[in-house]
Amino acid sequence: MESFLFEPAVLARRKRWVNGIFVALCQLFTVGFTGIAGLNGNLWWLYMLLWAVVTGSLYFRYSRPKTVTVLVLVGLLVTVVLPFPALDMWWVAPLAVYHWARYGERRVRIVTIVLFLVASVVAGASAGFQLASVYSWSTVELLVLSLVIFFFCAALCTIAWFLGDTRRLRDNRQRSLVERNRQLVHEREQERVMAALDERARIAREMHDIVAHSLSVIITQADGARYVAQARQQAELESSARGGEQVEPVEIAALGTISETARSSLQQMRSLLGVLRTDEGAAFQPLPALHNVPQLVDQMQELGFNARLVWECEGVEEKLPQGAELTVYRIVQEALTNVRKHSPTTPLVTVTVREGKRSLDIDVVNAPQVQASEPLAGARRGLLGMRERVDMYRGSLHYGRLADGSFRVFAQIPFAP
């Protein structure tokens, strides 16, 4: 099950490899078209330079998507003024459209398709004028050629946009299934715990009915016998004229020992039954969510930390993807746990949860320690866990020590598209 939950990180690395192989194959098949530039004499180097920059930038479309898009648009714009059509570079446009249709927000997706449709019109007109300088075609022929090129480019961009949007919807459904699977695991664990509690309650009832009842009978009988023996002894003492200190008979002392031992056993049995019944009737709460974050800050204050909460995210739950509230809670929880482990003498811990323009921002900062302390050793699994949770929603996570000695954990969870 754990391997399934970590699968998005594996898929991210796999996507980068697939993208690199795909771009390399496209470069291999299109490099031959740069030979057209040889017809224009000394400009062959400009065609090769544009081809290398524009197509090579696609290797970084996951890590630097905005920079890649700018290079693609500028490169295609430069080809408009060249004497010959740069057929070796036009294939990058559908790939850029596909990327933003799959990973961009709604506004970005709309702007992308409109922008590249306009670029298709420019490409058609540019190709017509460029070919007009080479071939002596009539105006009608050039117009038809320009329209064909326009419709061809527009069709490629539109198909790429719909493919990217379809994959985006598929990814959203997959993330929902992953979160649903996580919920099912949690519910199954709750059922297991409830079954164990039912068994413990049954054992407690059996022990109470058998052992505790028997001990109660022993105590009652021992106390009754002791009281009778004491009364008889008192009557004998009153009828005799003996003086001096009296010694309690052995029988009465034995009954007292039986009574005290039985009472002690009954008290221990009740304590044991209390342990078995500790969680009996406990209410099972749902998984922590965004509204549970203030409770984490309250816990820090109860432990003696000066913790402050800045809460600027009212009503933001509807904007978050499904399951992201649990991620926000876990990030704050892990950050505060690290503060307790590594900065126990910090004078101030500030937790900020703020609604940004396109994401929910989580900022946890602890001030420099008043006095140096020996931090607890750790394997940095908490930071790795935070990174994996954030990557599930294509968010960002930054952590490290600031210039003034403070330590900051900053995460952004993008809103659902």
ROVOVO-685214 format. One record per residue (C-alpha): residue in three letters; residue number from 1; z, x, y. Coordinates in steps of 0.2 Angstrom, whole numbers. Example, Ala and Ser with C-alpha at 12.3 -4.5 7.8 and 13.67 -1.06 7.14 Angstrom:
<pts>
r, k, c3, c1, c2
ALA, 1, 39, 62, -22;
SER, 2, 36, 68, -5;
</pts>
This chain:
<pts>
r, k, c3, c1, c2
MET, 1, 0, 0, 0;
GLU, 2, 4, 14, 12;
SER, 3, -13, 22, 10;
PHE, 4, -21, 6, 15;
LEU, 5, -10, 5, 31;
PHE, 6, -16, 23, 35;
GLU, 7, -34, 19, 32;
PRO, 8, -39, 17, 51;
ALA, 9, -36, 35, 54;
VAL, 10, -46, 40, 39;
LEU, 11, -60, 29, 45;
ALA, 12, -60, 36, 62;
ARG, 13, -63, 54, 55;
ARG, 14, -76, 47, 44;
LYS, 15, -85, 38, 58;
ARG, 16, -86, 55, 68;
TRP, 17, -94, 63, 53;
VAL, 18, -106, 49, 50;
ASN, 19, -111, 50, 69;
GLY, 20, -114, 68, 68;
ILE, 21, -125, 67, 53;
PHE, 22, -135, 53, 60;
VAL, 23, -138, 61, 77;
ALA, 24, -143, 77, 68;
LEU, 25, -156, 68, 58;
CYS, 26, -163, 59, 73;
GLN, 27, -164, 76, 82;
LEU, 28, -173, 83, 67;
PHE, 29, -186, 69, 67;
THR, 30, -189, 68, 86;
VAL, 31, -189, 86, 90;
GLY, 32, -208, 86, 86;
PHE, 33, -212, 74, 100;
THR, 34, -207, 88, 113;
GLY, 35, -224, 96, 108;
ILE, 36, -232, 83, 120;
ALA, 37, -224, 93, 134;
GLY, 38, -236, 107, 130;
LEU, 39, -250, 98, 137;
ASN, 40, -242, 99, 154;
GLY, 41, -241, 118, 155;
ASN, 42, -225, 125, 162;
LEU, 43, -214, 110, 161;
TRP, 44, -211, 112, 142;
TRP, 45, -194, 120, 146;
LEU, 46, -189, 105, 156;
TYR, 47, -193, 93, 142;
MET, 48, -183, 104, 129;
LEU, 49, -168, 105, 141;
LEU, 50, -167, 86, 144;
TRP, 51, -169, 83, 125;
ALA, 52, -155, 95, 121;
VAL, 53, -143, 89, 134;
VAL, 54, -146, 70, 131;
THR, 55, -147, 70, 112;
GLY, 56, -133, 83, 110;
SER, 57, -121, 73, 121;
LEU, 58, -121, 59, 107;
TYR, 59, -110, 70, 96;
PHE, 60, -96, 67, 108;
ARG, 61, -98, 48, 110;
TYR, 62, -82, 44, 102;
SER, 63, -71, 57, 112;
ARG, 64, -81, 56, 129;
PRO, 65, -90, 39, 129;
LYS, 66, -91, 38, 148;
THR, 67, -98, 55, 150;
VAL, 68, -111, 53, 136;
THR, 69, -117, 36, 144;
VAL, 70, -119, 45, 161;
LEU, 71, -129, 59, 153;
VAL, 72, -140, 47, 144;
LEU, 73, -144, 36, 159;
VAL, 74, -147, 51, 170;
GLY, 75, -158, 59, 157;
LEU, 76, -168, 44, 155;
LEU, 77, -170, 42, 174;
VAL, 78, -176, 59, 175;
THR, 79, -190, 55, 163;
VAL, 80, -197, 42, 174;
VAL, 81, -204, 55, 186;
LEU, 82, -211, 67, 173;
PRO, 83, -229, 67, 170;
PHE, 84, -228, 62, 151;
PRO, 85, -216, 49, 142;
ALA, 86, -201, 57, 135;
LEU, 87, -203, 49, 118;
ASP, 88, -191, 61, 110;
MET, 89, -176, 54, 120;
TRP, 90, -179, 35, 121;
TRP, 91, -170, 32, 104;
VAL, 92, -153, 37, 113;
ALA, 93, -153, 21, 123;
PRO, 94, -150, 9, 108;
LEU, 95, -137, 20, 101;
ALA, 96, -127, 20, 118;
VAL, 97, -129, 1, 119;
TYR, 98, -122, -1, 101;
HIS, 99, -107, 10, 105;
TRP, 100, -102, -1, 121;
ALA, 101, -106, -17, 112;
ARG, 102, -94, -12, 98;
TYR, 103, -80, -4, 107;
GLY, 104, -81, -10, 125;
GLU, 105, -72, -24, 134;
ARG, 106, -81, -41, 137;
ARG, 107, -86, -36, 155;
VAL, 108, -92, -19, 149;
ARG, 109, -102, -27, 135;
ILE, 110, -111, -38, 147;
VAL, 111, -114, -25, 160;
THR, 112, -121, -13, 146;
ILE, 113, -134, -26, 140;
VAL, 114, -140, -30, 157;
LEU, 115, -141, -12, 163;
PHE, 116, -152, -7, 148;
LEU, 117, -163, -22, 149;
VAL, 118, -167, -17, 167;
ALA, 119, -169, 1, 160;
SER, 120, -182, -7, 148;
VAL, 121, -192, -14, 163;
VAL, 122, -192, 3, 171;
ALA, 123, -197, 11, 155;
GLY, 124, -212, 0, 153;
ALA, 125, -218, 2, 171;
SER, 126, -215, 21, 170;
ALA, 127, -225, 23, 154;
GLY, 128, -239, 13, 161;
PHE, 129, -240, 24, 176;
GLN, 130, -238, 40, 166;
LEU, 131, -252, 35, 154;
ALA, 132, -263, 29, 168;
SER, 133, -264, 47, 175;
VAL, 134, -271, 53, 158;
TYR, 135, -282, 39, 152;
SER, 136, -294, 29, 162;
TRP, 137, -288, 12, 157;
SER, 138, -291, -4, 166;
THR, 139, -277, -12, 176;
VAL, 140, -276, -26, 163;
GLU, 141, -274, -13, 149;
LEU, 142, -261, -4, 157;
LEU, 143, -251, -20, 161;
VAL, 144, -252, -25, 143;
LEU, 145, -246, -8, 138;
SER, 146, -232, -9, 150;
LEU, 147, -227, -26, 143;
VAL, 148, -228, -20, 125;
ILE, 149, -217, -5, 129;
PHE, 150, -204, -16, 139;
PHE, 151, -203, -29, 125;
PHE, 152, -201, -15, 112;
CYS, 153, -187, -7, 122;
ALA, 154, -179, -23, 126;
ALA, 155, -179, -28, 108;
LEU, 156, -172, -12, 102;
CYS, 157, -157, -13, 115;
THR, 158, -154, -32, 111;
ILE, 159, -154, -29, 92;
ALA, 160, -142, -14, 94;
TRP, 161, -131, -24, 106;
PHE, 162, -129, -38, 93;
LEU, 163, -126, -26, 79;
GLY, 164, -112, -18, 89;
ASP, 165, -105, -35, 94;
THR, 166, -105, -40, 76;
ARG, 167, -96, -24, 70;
ARG, 168, -83, -27, 84;
LEU, 169, -79, -45, 77;
ARG, 170, -78, -37, 59;
ASP, 171, -66, -24, 65;
ASN, 172, -55, -37, 73;
ARG, 173, -55, -47, 57;
GLN, 174, -50, -32, 48;
ARG, 175, -36, -27, 59;
SER, 176, -30, -45, 57;
LEU, 177, -31, -44, 39;
VAL, 178, -21, -27, 39;
GLU, 179, -7, -35, 50;
ARG, 180, -7, -51, 39;
ASN, 181, -5, -39, 24;
ARG, 182, 9, -31, 33;
GLN, 183, 17, -48, 35;
LEU, 184, 15, -52, 17;
VAL, 185, 24, -36, 12;
HIS, 186, 38, -40, 24;
GLU, 187, 40, -58, 17;
ARG, 188, 39, -51, -1;
GLU, 189, 53, -39, 3;
GLN, 190, 63, -53, 10;
GLU, 191, 61, -63, -5;
ARG, 192, 66, -49, -16;
VAL, 193, 82, -47, -5;
MET, 194, 86, -65, -6;
ALA, 195, 84, -65, -25;
ALA, 196, 96, -50, -26;
LEU, 197, 108, -59, -14;
ASP, 198, 108, -75, -25;
GLU, 199, 112, -64, -40;
ARG, 200, 126, -56, -31;
ALA, 201, 133, -73, -25;
ARG, 202, 132, -79, -43;
ILE, 203, 142, -64, -49;
ALA, 204, 155, -67, -36;
ARG, 205, 157, -85, -41;
GLU, 206, 159, -80, -59;
MET, 207, 172, -66, -55;
HIS, 208, 181, -78, -44;
ASP, 209, 182, -92, -57;
ILE, 210, 188, -80, -71;
VAL, 211, 197, -65, -64;
ALA, 212, 204, -72, -47;
HIS, 213, 210, -88, -55;
SER, 214, 219, -78, -69;
LEU, 215, 227, -67, -57;
SER, 216, 233, -82, -47;
VAL, 217, 241, -89, -63;
ILE, 218, 250, -73, -67;
ILE, 219, 257, -72, -49;
THR, 220, 263, -90, -50;
GLN, 221, 271, -87, -67;
ALA, 222, 279, -70, -62;
ASP, 223, 286, -77, -46;
GLY, 224, 293, -93, -54;
ALA, 225, 302, -82, -68;
ARG, 226, 309, -70, -55;
TYR, 227, 316, -84, -44;
VAL, 228, 324, -92, -59;
ALA, 229, 331, -76, -65;
GLN, 230, 338, -72, -47;
ALA, 231, 346, -89, -46;
ARG, 232, 354, -87, -63;
GLN, 233, 361, -70, -58;
GLN, 234, 367, -77, -42;
ALA, 235, 377, -90, -51;
GLU, 236, 384, -78, -63;
LEU, 237, 390, -67, -48;
GLU, 238, 398, -81, -39;
SER, 239, 408, -86, -55;
SER, 240, 414, -68, -58;
ALA, 241, 426, -59, -46;
ARG, 242, 418, -43, -48;
GLY, 243, 416, -32, -32;
GLY, 244, 405, -17, -27;
GLU, 245, 387, -14, -26;
GLN, 246, 376, -25, -38;
VAL, 247, 361, -18, -48;
GLU, 248, 346, -29, -50;
PRO, 249, 343, -32, -69;
VAL, 250, 328, -24, -77;
GLU, 251, 320, -41, -81;
ILE, 252, 320, -46, -63;
ALA, 253, 313, -29, -57;
ALA, 254, 299, -30, -70;
LEU, 255, 294, -47, -64;
GLY, 256, 294, -41, -46;
THR, 257, 282, -26, -52;
ILE, 258, 271, -39, -61;
SER, 259, 270, -50, -45;
GLU, 260, 266, -35, -33;
THR, 261, 253, -28, -45;
ALA, 262, 245, -44, -47;
ARG, 263, 245, -48, -28;
SER, 264, 237, -30, -25;
SER, 265, 224, -33, -39;
LEU, 266, 220, -50, -31;
GLN, 267, 218, -43, -14;
GLN, 268, 206, -29, -21;
MET, 269, 197, -42, -30;
ARG, 270, 194, -52, -14;
SER, 271, 188, -37, -5;
LEU, 272, 176, -34, -19;
LEU, 273, 170, -52, -18;
GLY, 274, 168, -50, 0;
VAL, 275, 157, -35, -2;
LEU, 276, 146, -46, -14;
ARG, 277, 146, -60, -2;
THR, 278, 142, -49, 13;
ASP, 279, 125, -55, 16;
GLU, 280, 127, -72, 8;
GLY, 281, 120, -85, 20;
ALA, 282, 113, -72, 32;
ALA, 283, 98, -78, 42;
PHE, 284, 82, -69, 40;
GLN, 285, 74, -65, 56;
PRO, 286, 55, -62, 59;
LEU, 287, 48, -45, 63;
PRO, 288, 54, -38, 79;
ALA, 289, 42, -42, 94;
LEU, 290, 40, -38, 112;
HIS, 291, 55, -49, 118;
ASN, 292, 67, -39, 107;
VAL, 293, 64, -23, 117;
PRO, 294, 78, -26, 129;
GLN, 295, 90, -27, 114;
LEU, 296, 86, -8, 111;
VAL, 297, 91, -4, 129;
ASP, 298, 107, -14, 127;
GLN, 299, 111, -4, 111;
MET, 300, 108, 13, 120;
GLN, 301, 120, 7, 133;
GLU, 302, 133, 2, 120;
LEU, 303, 132, 20, 113;
GLY, 304, 137, 27, 130;
PHE, 305, 119, 31, 137;
ASN, 306, 114, 27, 155;
ALA, 307, 99, 17, 150;
ARG, 308, 88, 7, 162;
LEU, 309, 74, -6, 158;
VAL, 310, 60, -10, 170;
TRP, 311, 52, -26, 163;
GLU, 312, 35, -31, 171;
CYS, 313, 26, -39, 157;
GLU, 314, 30, -58, 158;
GLY, 315, 18, -68, 148;
VAL, 316, 8, -54, 142;
GLU, 317, 10, -58, 123;
GLU, 318, -5, -69, 123;
LYS, 319, -16, -54, 129;
LEU, 320, -11, -42, 115;
PRO, 321, -20, -41, 98;
GLN, 322, -11, -48, 83;
GLY, 323, 3, -37, 77;
ALA, 324, 3, -26, 93;
GLU, 325, 20, -33, 98;
LEU, 326, 28, -25, 83;
THR, 327, 20, -8, 88;
VAL, 328, 27, -9, 105;
TYR, 329, 44, -12, 98;
ARG, 330, 43, 2, 86;
ILE, 331, 37, 14, 99;
VAL, 332, 52, 11, 111;
GLN, 333, 63, 11, 96;
GLU, 334, 57, 28, 90;
ALA, 335, 57, 35, 108;
LEU, 336, 75, 30, 110;
THR, 337, 80, 37, 93;
ASN, 338, 72, 54, 98;
VAL, 339, 83, 53, 114;
ARG, 340, 99, 51, 104;
LYS, 341, 94, 65, 92;
HIS, 342, 87, 78, 104;
SER, 343, 94, 74, 121;
PRO, 344, 112, 67, 118;
THR, 345, 118, 73, 135;
THR, 346, 104, 66, 146;
PRO, 347, 111, 57, 161;
LEU, 348, 97, 43, 162;
VAL, 349, 85, 35, 151;
THR, 350, 72, 24, 159;
VAL, 351, 61, 12, 148;
THR, 352, 46, 4, 157;
VAL, 353, 36, -9, 150;
ARG, 354, 22, -14, 162;
GLU, 355, 6, -25, 162;
GLY, 356, -9, -14, 167;
LYS, 357, -26, -20, 171;
ARG, 358, -33, -18, 153;
SER, 359, -18, -13, 143;
LEU, 360, 1, -14, 141;
ASP, 361, 9, 2, 146;
ILE, 362, 25, 8, 138;
ASP, 363, 34, 23, 147;
VAL, 364, 50, 30, 140;
VAL, 365, 57, 45, 151;
ASN, 366, 74, 54, 148;
ALA, 367, 81, 65, 162;
PRO, 368, 85, 83, 158;
GLN, 369, 101, 86, 149;
VAL, 370, 117, 90, 159;
GLN, 371, 122, 103, 147;
ALA, 372, 112, 111, 133;
SER, 373, 115, 104, 116;
GLU, 374, 109, 108, 98;
PRO, 375, 95, 96, 94;
LEU, 376, 94, 89, 77;
ALA, 377, 80, 96, 66;
GLY, 378, 66, 84, 63;
ALA, 379, 49, 84, 54;
ARG, 380, 40, 75, 69;
ARG, 381, 36, 60, 57;
GLY, 382, 42, 48, 71;
LEU, 383, 29, 55, 83;
LEU, 384, 16, 54, 69;
GLY, 385, 20, 36, 65;
MET, 386, 19, 31, 84;
ARG, 387, 2, 40, 84;
GLU, 388, -4, 30, 69;
ARG, 389, 2, 14, 76;
VAL, 390, -7, 16, 92;
ASP, 391, -23, 22, 84;
MET, 392, -24, 5, 75;
TYR, 393, -27, -4, 91;
ARG, 394, -38, 11, 99;
GLY, 395, -24, 14, 111;
SER, 396, -18, 31, 118;
LEU, 397, -1, 40, 116;
HIS, 398, 5, 55, 126;
TYR, 399, 21, 64, 125;
GLY, 400, 29, 80, 131;
ARG, 401, 40, 89, 143;
LEU, 402, 38, 86, 161;
ALA, 403, 39, 100, 175;
ASP, 404, 57, 95, 180;
GLY, 405, 63, 96, 161;
SER, 406, 62, 77, 158;
PHE, 407, 54, 72, 142;
ARG, 408, 41, 57, 142;
VAL, 409, 33, 46, 129;
PHE, 410, 18, 36, 137;
ALA, 411, 8, 24, 126;
GLN, 412, -5, 11, 131;
ILE, 413, -10, -4, 120;
PRO, 414, -27, -11, 125;
PHE, 415, -27, -30, 127;
ALA, 416, -37, -40, 115;
PRO, 417, -56, -42, 120;
</pts>
